[in-house]
Amino acid sequence: MFEFQNHMMFPTHAVASPGPLPSGATRHSIPASGGDTLHGVHIAPSSPPGPGKRVLILGFGGNAWNAEDAASYLHKVYPSADIIAFHYRGYRPSTGTPSAEALIEDAPLVFDFAVSTVHPDQTIAVGFSIGSGVAASLASQRPVDGLILVTPFDSLKAVASDLYPLLPVAAFFHDDMAAATALKHSKVPTAIIAAAHDEIVPRRRTDGLRASVGKLVFDQTIARAGHNDIYARSAFQQAMDDALGAVSKG
């Protein structure tokens, strides 16, 4: 059961090789605990930012995402922002073994590197699926200026319990990400974008997060969208723009 949990939550074998990076991209590495190394990418803006406002987007992908592809996607959505995303620990070429604890521990390292590299006026963390839990935890550890959480959940353990109701998930689950707890009474402007027909994160798990977010400034559910096809919906692209505008204003 323990091995099944790791295989289910962190399917490193299912991560596709990255596509080509856009021009203006540079690869970086930073040290992590235990002698491990995290590898990531910084994509510079391809269009000029607004006057006196340099925005840094930190991307935290889903559990089967390649970080470089996540960064490239965010660059398309937000071309005037600096984009930085790192491969999770244990996701090649980053070394080590993935776990909720490791992902949460490494997020501040990524933040510190990114802020010292870009020197932004605003830093926004964008988390997709399991990355929403990483982004939420980061907001309780570092001074992010906003959060955009896509298909998010209140607790990873609760999501797993819902997915496998016939298994004693709670008894052996050790990789929880308690996003609702991290954001309870938080003053960080937060946007939620959910899928109406999410087959992975049930509505009640997102509702549990909504009820705990201290400063929810944007909340949209994309009609007819599922957990994985939400990104192809035209309404989602507009929602991402609107979410950034909402969290930037605070």
N, C-alpha and C positions, 0 to 999 in steps of 0.2 A: 504494500500500500504506500509505503514511503517513497519507493522508486517511482511508482505510478504517479504520485503527486508531482514530483520534479519533472517527469516526462510531460505531464499535462500542462503545467504552469509555464515551463520554460523549454519549449520544443526547439532547441537550437538546431536540430537536424533539419527542420522545416524552413529555415531562413534562407531565402534566395540570395544568390550573388548580386552585388549592387550593379545598377546600370551606370552609364557614364555620368560623371559629375559636370555641372555647368562651369563655364569659365569663371574665374575668380574664386575657385574653391581651393582650400589648402587642408591637408591632413595634419593632425596633431596627436600627441600621446601625453598622458599624465600618469603619474604613479598612484596606485591605490594601496590599501592595506594588504599585509601578507605578501608583499613583493609582487603583486599583480600589476598589470599595466592596462589602462583604458585607452582605446583608440577612437578618434572621432574626426569630424570635419567641420570646418568653418566656411560658409559661403557668404561672400561679401555682397552688398546690395548691387542690383543691376540697374536700378533706377534711383534717382536722388531722393533722400528722405525729405520730410517737411522741414521748414526752417527751424534750426536750433533743436531738432528732436531726432536723436539717433536711437532707434529701437533695436533691441536684441531679443530674438526669439530663441528660447531653449526648447528643443524638441525631444520628447520622450515617447518612443514608438510603442506599438503593441508587442506582444510576446513572440510573434513570428516575423517581426519587421527587421529589415536591414536599416541601420541608423543612417547610412548614406542616402538611401532612398527616401527615408523620412525627411532628411534635410533638404533634398532636392524637391520634394513635394511642397514643403513649407516655403521654399524659395519661390516656387511658382505662385503660391497663394499670396505671399507677402514679399514682393520683389524689392521693396524699398527698405527692408529690414536686414540686419545681420542675422544669419541663421547658424546655430551651433547645435550639433547632436553627436552623442557618443554611443558607441556600441556598448550594450550592457555587459557587465562582467560575465565571462564565459561565452559570450557571443563573438565569434572570430571577427577581427583579429584580437579583440580584447581577451586577456587571459583570465584564468580562475574558474570558479564555479558559480553559476547563477543562483540566486535566492532572493526572496523579498528583502531580507536583511541587507544583503550586499547592494541591491539596487538602491535602497533607501540611503544606505551609508555613502554610496558613490555620488549621489545627486549633488550634494554640496560641493564636492570636489570639482564637478563639471561647472557649477555656478561660479565658483571662485576663479577658475581658469578663464571662463568666458568673459566675466566682468573685467578682469584685469587685462584681457586682450583687447576688448572692444571699447571699454569706457563709455557705456551707453548712458543715455538720459533716462531710459526706461528698460526694464527687463521683464519680459513676459514669458512664463512657462506654459507650453502647450503639451498636453498629455493625451495620447490616444489609447483607449482601452486600458490595458494594464499600466501603461504609461501615465494614465490619469492619477493612479494611486501614487506613483513616484513623484509627479508634479505636486500633488496635494501635500505629500510629506515634506517636500522641499520648502513649501510656503511656511511651514512651521519651524524651519531651520535657518532660512536665509531671507533677506528683505526683497523678495520679488514684488514687482509692482502690479502684477495681474496674473490670473490663471485662466486658461481656456481648456476645458475638460470635455473630451469627446467620448461618447458612450461610456460614461464613468459609473462607478459603483460606490457603495458605502463601505463595504468590507469584502475583501477577496475571499475570505473564508465563507462568507454567506453566499457569494456567487457560486463557489464550488459545491456547497451544500445543496443549492437549488439545482445545479446541473446534474448531480448524482444523488438524488434523494434516497436511494436504496443502499447507499454506502455510508458507513459511520465516519463521514468526512471530519466532523468536528473533533473526533477522538484522536486523529493522527495528523491533522493539519498544522503545519508549523510555519507556513509562509504567508501569514496574513498581512494585508496592507489595509489599515484602518483609516481610510480616507475621510470618513465622516468625523472621526475623532480628531484627526489632524486639522480639520477646517472648522471645528465647532468654535463659535464666537470669533472666528478669524475676521480681521479687518481688510484682508486682501480682496480687491474686486475680482469676482469670479464669474465666469461664463460657463454654462452647461449646454452642450449640444448632444441630444439623444436621438436614437433611432426608434421609430414608432413600433417596429416589429423586430426588435433586437432578440435574437434567438440565443445569445450568450449571456447578456446582462439583462435579467428580467426588470420590468418597469419598477417593481417595488424596491429593487436595489438602488436604482437611480433616485427614486422618491426618497429613500432613506438618506441619501446624500443631500438632496435639496433641502430637507428639513433641518440639516445641521449647518449648512453653509452660512457663515456670519454675514457676508455681504454679496448676495447674489444679484448681479447687475444685468445679466442676460440669460435667458432660458428659452431654448427652442427645441422642439421635437420635430424631426424631419419625417414627413408623411411617407408611408409605404417603404421606408428604408429599413434594411436589416443591419446587423452588426458590421458586416464586411462590405456591403454594397452602398453604404451611406456616402462614401467618397465620390461615387459617380453621379450623385444627385445634384442637379443645378442649384437646388435650394440650399444644399450644404455649402457650396462655394460662397453664396451670399451670406449665409449664417456665419462663416468664418470671418468674413470682412466685418460684419456687424458686431461680432463678439469682440474683435480686436478694438474697434471703436469704443465699445462700451467699457471694457476694462481699462483702456487708456485714459478715459475721462475720469474713471474712478467712481 
